[in-house]
Amino acid sequence: MKKDVIDQIQHDIGDTVYYVGTTLEKRQHPCPDCLRTKEWNALSPAGVRYTFACPRCSAAFQSNHALTLNYTVYTPTVKRLTIGSIRFDSAHKENSVEYMCVETGIGTGSVYNQDKLYAKESDAIEAARLFAEKQTKDSDIMTQQYNDSLSLSDYELSNAAMKSAEKLKISLQVKYNYFISDLRECFDMGEVKRFIEKFEEKDT
C-alpha cells in the first residue's frame, strides 16, 4: 500500500477494537396515577378491597394512546471485536477505510467504518453516549413523542387542581344560595344583623 493509504489505517489485523452503536429502548415516565406502585386499590360499598394493575402505566393499557407515559430513545452500545481484514476504497472520502471482524465474518459479514471503531473501551463508551444523544435529538418523531409523554405525565396534577377549584366554586355557590334564601326570611334589620353574626360564627 502507498504511504498515504497506510497512514489512514488506524487498526491492524488481530487488533481488539470497540464498535460504537446504538439501540432503541422503550422508557416510561413515573406514573402520576399510581405513584409508581403500578397498582390501584378499590373499596367496594360492601367493604371488599380489590387490587388491580394500574390502567395508565401497565403494559395492557391500550385504550387511549394519547395518555401513554411511554417514549423511545436511542441508547449507546459498545461491542468488542477483533479486526480480521482491512479494506480501502479511495472513492469514499469520509470513510475510505473499512474493516471486517472475526466475530461477524470475514469476506461475508458486517463491514465497519473506521470512525465507529475505537482502540480504547472508555473512548468508545463516551462516543456511543454522544452518538445516542445526537440520534435521539435529531429524531423529530422521538422528540415530539417525549415532549407529549412528559406533558401528559403531569396531567393529573393540573386535572386535580381544576377539580379542586371547581369543587370550591360549587361549595361557595351553595353557601351563597342558602345565605340569600335565609336572609330573605328576616323581618327587620335586627334579625338581619343576628343572622349575619350567626352565619359568621358558623363559618369560622
URVEN-V585756 format. One record per run of one state. SS is the DSSP state (H for helix, E for strand, - for the rest). FROM is the first residue (numbers start at 1). LEN is the number of residues. If there is no record, write none. Layout:
SS/FROM/LEN ; SS/FROM/LEN
This chain:
-/1/2 ; H/3/6 ; -/9/7 ; E/16/13 ; -/29/10 ; E/39/5 ; -/44/5 ; E/49/5 ; -/54/11 ; H/65/3 ; -/68/2 ; E/70/19 ; -/89/8 ; E/97/5 ; H/102/3 ; -/105/6 ; E/111/3 ; H/114/3 ; E/117/2 ; -/119/2 ; H/121/18 ; -/139/1 ; H/140/14 ; -/154/1 ; H/155/29 ; -/184/5 ; H/189/15 ; -/204/1
